[in-house]
Amino acid sequence: MSEVTIKRVAVQGLHGQLDVDLDLTPGLNILYGKNGRGKTTILHLLANALELDFGRFAFLKFERLVIVTSRDETLELKQTRAGQHPAVFFNETQLGSHDDLPVFAPDELALLRDALGGRPTYLPAFRSVLERSRNDSGAYRSERRESEIEQISQREFEALREATGLTGERPVDIRFLRNESTAVAHKTVLCRQWFGQFVPIIRYPSIADVDEGLTDEFGRAQFEMSRREVEMVEESFVKIFKVISGVERLDSSSNSERTLEAIYELVSASDSDVSTTSGSRNTFHDLQRVIAKAGGTIAGSNSALLDIYLEMLRARKNERKEAFTKTHDFEESINRFLDNKRLRIGALETRQSRISRSAVFVTSGSNHAYGLSALSSGERQILTMLYSATRSRFLAGTFLIDEPELSLHIDWQRIILRELQAQSGGRQIIACTHSPEVGADHLSDTQDFEPVRTTARQSQLFTEEEDL
């Protein structure tokens, strides 16, 4: 599926009295305006539409919504009375059953998914309250909410299976996706209880989600690296055996002393991602002793054996770099914001790291290691926003951000969108803000958000008696 962006969004009769018409670019879009103008509602409109969750629109009063994509295809929703499920049109053709509760055929949903692109990533303005969502998932629950949780969980489970490609029936895969979809359902229902039923699906991660996700990511990288190192050792053994058995002749003219220097440099390099450096150094010293017994130098096929070992070490270095590049890039991105602190993902030789399952730490100038709870509110906002930008399950869709300036110092407000752009892989970003600093370095990408109040619709708010 080619990348699809939103080109235009227009709403008539929003809340019964407002019209909005926005032209959007494929890259960064900043909507700047005062409180109470409807910016958050626009993000919720887009998020629910891009999720194909048209039933949510029964909780919003509006007359007509039009979304035009970069392919010039049009999604249109029409509502004839408040509280009614809207009629859905795609390129002027009505979809779904033509009744009060439209039902869409699988091929119609597939058509809309292809036309609108991937599911969105939505960062709500109330994201700070989600830090406790795991512990509060049972709060404000009632029996009538159980069916909603189950419905959301099942839909999210199917979406996750499609996004991850884990369509098999391995119990570990199914359990993993079930747990994640259930967590999303709990967050969504909780936020709808707090902030209204028009709130879209909430996948925004808590600090605990970030900790667990980065730890698992690091563990998978280590596992994959261990697997590749076993393969490299096996491949090197085959090469060495061919030389020893005479099947293959690899005369080497390389200087054994220089080869040893190169080997020592590779085995001595500090690597916090793995814990094999000491073992490699022991191997090096064993090689030194062997060469000393051989008179201090080796040549011919014996020198070729050293070259094979050196080649394997160089390949291992490159493999390690590739395996942990994504993790290191994320570290660097976060650390651009931190002052006198450093985010570390990997093995730390501290008492805390030995008793903690987590591979994610914050280190101070004194080199003490702490958990993510050591981060301030603003630092946590940076961490969770950048984590969502780079590790959302749905990276192909539009990136929606409400109030990116929350808890951030004015300097960070100016650079946060630039960093999110760099980390989001060229996705379309739509950000709503009250802060002029957020768009200060993006003037060409910023537009004032000021809905139009039409006289005709204003007059409909009053009866004839009230006008008199």
C-alpha positions in Angstrom: 0.0 0.0 0.0 1.5 3.3 -1.0 1.6 6.1 1.5 -1.6 8.1 1.8 -1.9 11.5 3.6 -4.8 13.7 4.4 -5.1 16.6 1.9 -8.2 18.4 3.3 -10.7 18.1 6.2 -13.9 20.0 6.3 -16.7 19.9 8.9 -20.0 21.6 8.7 -22.3 22.1 11.8 -19.7 21.0 14.3 -21.4 21.1 17.7 -24.3 22.6 15.8 -22.7 25.9 15.1 -19.1 25.8 13.7 -17.7 25.2 10.2 -14.0 24.1 9.8 -12.1 23.8 6.5 -8.4 22.9 6.6 -5.9 22.3 3.8 -3.1 20.0 4.9 0.3 19.2 3.6 1.9 15.7 3.4 4.6 16.7 6.0 4.2 18.8 9.2 1.0 20.6 9.9 0.6 22.8 13.1 -2.8 24.1 14.0 -2.4 27.1 16.4 -5.4 28.5 18.3 -7.0 29.4 21.6 -8.7 27.1 23.9 -12.2 26.0 23.2 -12.0 26.4 19.4 -12.4 22.7 18.6 -8.8 21.6 17.8 -9.0 18.5 19.9 -12.3 17.6 18.3 -10.7 17.8 14.9 -8.0 15.3 15.9 -10.7 13.0 17.3 -12.6 13.3 14.1 -9.6 12.3 12.1 -8.5 9.5 14.5 -12.0 7.9 14.5 -12.4 8.2 10.8 -9.0 6.8 10.1 -9.7 3.9 12.5 -12.9 3.3 10.5 -14.8 3.6 13.8 -17.8 5.3 12.3 -20.1 4.3 15.2 -18.2 6.8 17.4 -19.7 9.7 15.4 -23.0 9.1 17.1 -21.5 10.8 20.1 -20.7 14.0 18.2 -23.2 16.6 16.8 -22.3 17.6 13.3 -23.9 17.8 9.8 -21.2 16.8 7.4 -17.6 15.7 7.4 -15.4 15.5 4.3 -11.9 14.1 4.2 -9.9 14.3 1.0 -6.8 12.2 0.6 -3.6 12.8 -1.3 -5.1 10.5 -4.0 -8.0 12.9 -4.4 -10.4 10.2 -3.0 -13.2 11.4 -0.7 -14.7 10.1 2.5 -17.9 11.8 3.5 -20.0 11.4 6.6 -23.5 12.9 7.0 -25.6 13.1 10.1 -29.2 14.1 9.9 -29.9 14.3 13.6 -27.8 14.3 16.8 -27.0 10.9 18.3 -27.5 9.2 15.0 -24.9 7.0 13.3 -23.8 8.8 10.2 -24.3 7.7 6.6 -20.9 6.9 5.0 -20.0 7.8 1.4 -16.8 7.0 -0.5 -16.3 8.9 -3.7 -20.1 9.8 -3.6 -21.1 6.1 -3.2 -22.9 5.2 0.0 -21.3 2.2 1.9 -22.8 0.0 4.5 -26.4 -1.0 5.1 -28.8 1.9 4.8 -30.3 1.9 8.3 -29.8 3.5 11.7 -26.9 1.3 12.5 -24.9 0.7 9.3 -23.1 -2.6 8.9 -20.1 -2.7 6.5 -19.1 -5.6 4.4 -15.4 -6.8 4.7 -14.7 -5.7 1.1 -16.0 -2.2 1.9 -13.8 -1.9 5.0 -10.8 -3.1 2.9 -11.6 -0.5 0.3 -11.6 2.3 2.9 -8.5 1.0 4.6 -6.6 1.1 1.3 -8.0 4.5 0.4 -7.3 6.1 3.8 -3.9 4.5 4.5 -2.7 3.0 7.8 -4.2 3.4 11.2 -3.2 6.7 12.9 -0.9 7.2 15.9 -2.7 9.5 18.3 -1.0 11.3 21.2 -3.8 12.9 23.3 -3.5 16.0 25.5 -4.4 13.9 28.5 -1.5 11.5 28.0 0.1 12.3 31.4 -2.8 10.6 33.2 -2.0 7.4 31.2 1.2 6.9 33.2 -1.0 5.2 35.9 -3.3 3.4 33.4 -2.0 0.0 34.2 -2.8 0.3 37.9 -6.1 2.1 37.4 -7.4 -0.2 34.6 -10.1 -1.5 37.0 -11.2 1.9 38.2 -14.7 3.2 37.3 -15.6 -0.1 35.8 -19.1 -1.6 35.8 -20.7 -4.6 34.3 -22.1 -2.6 31.4 -18.6 -1.6 30.4 -17.4 -5.2 30.1 -19.0 -5.7 26.7 -17.3 -2.5 25.4 -13.9 -3.7 26.7 -14.4 -7.0 25.0 -15.4 -5.5 21.7 -12.5 -3.1 21.7 -10.1 -5.8 22.7 -11.2 -8.1 19.9 -11.0 -5.4 17.2 -7.6 -4.3 18.5 -6.4 -8.0 18.5 -7.3 -8.3 14.8 -5.7 -5.0 14.0 -2.5 -6.1 15.8 -2.4 -9.5 14.0 -2.6 -7.6 10.7 0.0 -5.0 11.7 2.5 -7.5 13.1 2.0 -10.4 10.7 1.6 -12.7 13.6 -1.3 -14.6 12.1 -0.2 -18.1 13.2 -1.6 -19.9 16.2 1.5 -20.1 18.4 0.3 -19.8 22.0 3.0 -17.3 22.8 2.1 -15.0 19.9 -1.6 -15.2 20.7 -1.1 -14.5 24.4 1.2 -11.6 23.7 -1.3 -9.9 21.3 -4.2 -10.6 23.6 -2.5 -8.9 26.5 -1.6 -5.8 24.4 -5.1 -5.5 23.0 -6.7 -5.9 26.4 -4.5 -3.1 27.8 -5.5 -0.8 24.9 -9.2 -1.6 25.6 -8.8 -0.7 29.3 -7.1 2.6 28.5 -9.7 3.5 25.9 -12.7 2.8 28.1 -11.1 4.6 31.0 -10.4 7.7 28.9 -13.9 7.7 27.5 -15.3 7.6 31.0 -13.2 10.6 31.9 -13.2 12.7 28.7 -16.3 11.6 26.7 -17.4 8.9 24.4 -16.0 10.5 21.2 -12.5 9.8 22.4 -10.8 7.5 19.8 -8.8 4.3 20.5 -6.0 5.1 22.9 -2.7 3.3 22.4 -0.5 5.9 24.0 2.1 4.1 26.2 2.6 4.5 29.9 6.1 4.8 31.4 5.8 1.1 32.4 4.9 0.2 28.8 8.0 2.1 27.5 10.2 0.4 30.1 8.9 -3.1 29.2 8.9 -2.4 25.4 12.5 -1.2 25.3 13.7 -4.0 27.6 12.1 -6.6 25.4 13.5 -4.9 22.3 17.0 -5.0 23.8 16.5 -8.6 24.8 15.4 -9.6 21.3 18.5 -7.8 19.8 20.8 -9.7 22.2 19.1 -13.0 21.4 19.4 -12.3 17.6 23.0 -11.3 18.1 23.8 -14.5 20.0 22.2 -16.6 17.3 24.3 -14.8 14.6 27.5 -15.2 16.6 26.9 -19.0 16.8 26.4 -19.1 13.0 29.6 -17.1 12.5 31.6 -19.4 14.8 30.2 -22.4 12.9 31.1 -20.8 9.5 34.6 -20.0 10.7 35.1 -23.5 12.0 34.2 -24.9 8.6 36.8 -22.6 7.0 39.4 -23.5 9.5 38.8 -27.2 9.1 39.1 -26.9 5.3 42.6 -25.3 5.8 43.7 -27.9 8.4 42.5 -30.9 6.3 44.2 -29.5 3.2 41.0 -29.3 1.3 41.5 -25.6 0.9 44.8 -23.6 0.9 44.8 -20.1 2.1 48.3 -18.8 2.2 48.6 -15.5 4.0 51.2 -12.9 3.6 49.9 -10.8 6.5 52.1 -9.9 9.4 51.1 -12.0 12.4 52.1 -9.2 14.8 49.8 -6.7 13.0 47.1 -9.3 12.8 47.3 -9.7 16.6 47.1 -6.0 17.1 43.9 -5.8 15.0 42.5 -8.8 17.0 43.3 -7.1 20.3 41.7 -3.9 19.3 38.5 -5.7 18.4 38.3 -7.9 21.5 39.2 -5.0 23.8 36.5 -2.6 22.5 34.0 -1.8 25.2 30.5 -3.0 24.3 27.7 -2.5 26.9 25.3 -4.4 24.6 27.0 -7.7 25.2 29.0 -9.2 28.0 31.6 -11.3 26.1 34.6 -8.9 26.2 36.4 -10.6 29.0 36.1 -14.0 27.4 37.4 -12.6 24.1 40.4 -11.0 25.9 41.3 -14.4 27.4 41.2 -16.0 24.0 43.6 -13.3 22.7 46.1 -13.9 25.6 45.9 -17.6 24.8 46.8 -16.8 21.2 49.7 -14.7 22.4 51.1 -17.6 24.4 50.7 -20.0 21.5 52.5 -17.7 19.1 55.3 -17.2 21.7 55.8 -20.9 21.9 56.0 -21.1 18.1 58.9 -18.7 18.1 57.1 -15.4 18.0 55.8 -15.6 14.5 53.7 -17.8 12.2 53.3 -17.9 8.5 51.5 -19.8 5.7 48.4 -21.7 6.5 48.8 -21.0 10.2 48.7 -17.3 9.5 45.6 -17.8 7.4 43.9 -19.3 10.4 44.5 -16.1 12.3 43.1 -14.2 9.3 39.9 -16.2 9.5 39.5 -15.4 13.2 40.1 -11.7 12.5 37.6 -11.8 9.7 35.0 -13.3 12.1 35.7 -10.6 14.7 35.2 -7.8 12.2 32.0 -9.4 11.0 30.8 -9.7 14.6 31.5 -6.0 15.2 29.4 -5.0 12.2 26.6 -7.4 13.2 26.5 -6.0 16.7 26.4 -2.4 15.4 23.5 -3.3 13.1 21.6 -5.3 15.8 21.6 -2.4 18.3 21.4 0.6 15.9 17.7 1.2 16.5 18.2 1.1 20.3 21.2 3.5 20.2 19.4 5.9 17.9 16.6 6.1 20.4 19.0 6.7 23.2 20.6 9.6 21.3 17.3 11.1 20.5 16.2 11.2 24.1 19.6 12.3 25.4 19.4 15.5 23.3 16.8 16.7 25.7 18.3 15.5 29.0 20.5 17.7 31.2 22.9 16.1 33.6 21.2 12.8 32.9 21.6 10.0 30.3 19.2 7.4 29.2 20.9 4.0 28.9 19.4 0.9 27.3 21.5 -2.2 28.0 23.6 -4.0 30.6 24.8 -1.9 33.5 27.1 -3.4 36.1 25.4 -2.0 39.2 23.6 -3.7 42.1 20.3 -2.3 40.8 20.8 -3.7 37.3 21.6 -7.1 38.7 18.3 -7.3 40.7 16.1 -5.6 38.1 14.6 -7.2 35.0 14.6 -3.8 33.2 17.4 -2.9 30.8 16.4 0.8 30.8 18.1 3.1 33.2 18.8 6.8 33.8 22.3 7.6 34.9 23.4 10.8 36.6 26.7 12.7 36.6 27.8 10.5 39.5 27.2 7.4 37.3 24.4 6.1 39.6 21.7 4.2 37.8 18.0 4.9 38.4 14.7 3.7 37.0 12.6 5.8 34.6 10.8 7.2 37.7 13.8 9.5 38.1 12.7 11.4 35.0 10.7 14.7 35.5 7.2 15.1 34.1 8.6 16.9 31.0 11.3 14.3 30.4 8.6 11.6 30.6 6.6 13.4 28.0 9.6 13.5 25.7 10.3 9.8 26.3 6.7 8.6 25.6 6.2 10.9 22.6 9.4 9.7 20.9 8.6 6.1 21.8 5.2 6.4 20.1 6.8 8.1 17.1 9.3 5.3 16.5 7.7 2.2 18.0 3.9 2.4 17.4 2.5 -0.8 15.9 0.9 1.4 13.2 3.8 3.4 11.6 2.2 3.9 8.2 -0.7 6.2 9.2 -0.9 9.9 10.1 0.7 11.1 13.3 -1.8 13.1 15.4 -0.5 15.1 18.4 -2.5 17.2 20.8 -0.6 19.9 22.8 3.0 18.7 22.2 4.1 21.5 24.6 2.7 19.9 27.7 5.2 20.1 30.7 8.0 21.2 28.3 10.4 24.0 28.8 10.2 26.7 26.2 13.4 25.6 24.6 12.1 22.1 24.2 8.8 23.3 22.8 10.7 24.8 19.9 12.6 21.6 19.0 10.2 18.8 19.9 8.4 18.7 16.5 11.7 18.7 14.7 12.8 15.7 16.6 9.5 13.9 16.1 9.8 14.6 12.4 13.2 13.1 12.3 12.1 10.0 14.2 8.7 9.4 12.5 10.1 8.4 9.1 8.5 11.1 7.0 5.0 10.5 8.1 2.3 13.2 7.9 2.1 15.0 11.3 -0.9 17.1 12.5 -0.2 18.9 15.7 -2.6 21.1 17.7 -1.1 23.7 20.1 -1.8 26.8 22.2 1.9 27.7 22.3 3.4 30.0 19.7 6.8 28.5 20.5 5.9 25.1 19.1 5.5 26.6 15.6 8.2 29.4 16.0 10.7 27.5 13.8 8.0 26.1 11.5 6.2 29.2 10.3 5.4 27.9 6.9 3.9 24.7 8.4 1.7 26.7 10.9 -1.9 27.9 10.3 -4.3 29.7 12.7 -7.2 27.6 13.7 -10.3 29.7 13.7 -13.6 28.0 12.9 -16.3 30.0 11.2 -19.6 30.6 13.0 -22.3 31.0 10.4 -25.3 33.2 11.0 -27.7 30.7 9.5 -26.6 28.0 12.0 -26.5 30.4 14.9 -30.1 31.3 14.3 -31.1 27.6 14.6 -29.9 27.6 18.2 -33.0 29.6 19.3 -36.8 29.0 19.0 -39.1 31.7 17.7 -40.3 32.5 21.2 -36.6 32.9 22.4 -35.9 35.3 19.4 -38.8 37.4 20.5 
